[in-house]
Amino acid sequence: MSDVGFFGTYAYENGSWTTLSEGELPPLTEPWLWIDIHDSDITSVVYAPPGPGTGVAYLGLTPRTYFENPGASDPTDPVREAAGLAAWASVPAEEIRGYLAEDEDPDDFSWDEVEDVDAIDDGEVFVEVKTARFLAALGLPVPYELS
């Protein structure tokens, strides 16, 4: 069994997804959405044209939390980020907010190896599952690798 999680980078433009090299963000035609999944733990979400939540949003963990380093990413503002993504996709912000990560103190949570993993929602364990659900909430198709 491998300890390596899922990695994938995708750009949504002109009504379809393109698979990119890890972390690649080439020039894209607006409106676009870019997602970068890191090790089944972090999905970075960037979109254009800009809106009230312009910037980067995260699903799963934020880089600050994951790497236990405040310099790994800017602080999050999930309410503002949800408003921006909701405006971009023309969906209610309440449908988006629950997917977005916020910065946490890594010392405040721990993984219990004995806990029954089957009782945990896959979207809470594998960020690629949460990402697929997030994209569906935005009304977008899901890249093949995530479906």
Number of C-alpha atoms within 10 A of each C-alpha: 3 4 6 8 13 16 17 19 19 22 23 22 16 11 9 13 18 11 15 16 12 13 16 14 15 10 7 15 12 13 15 20 22 24 27 24 24 20 16 20 21 25 29 22 21 21 24 17 12 16 16 14 21 17 17 17 27 26 24 26 22 26 24 20 19 17 13 14 12 15 10 13 14 14 14 19 15 20 16 18 24 24 22 22 28 22 16 21 19 12 16 15 19 12 13 22 18 13 23 24 21 19 19 15 12 14 8 6 8 7 6 8 7 6 9 8 11 7 7 10 11 13 17 15 14 17 25 29 17 22 28 20 18 21 18 12 17 19 12 17 15 17 16 9 10 13 11
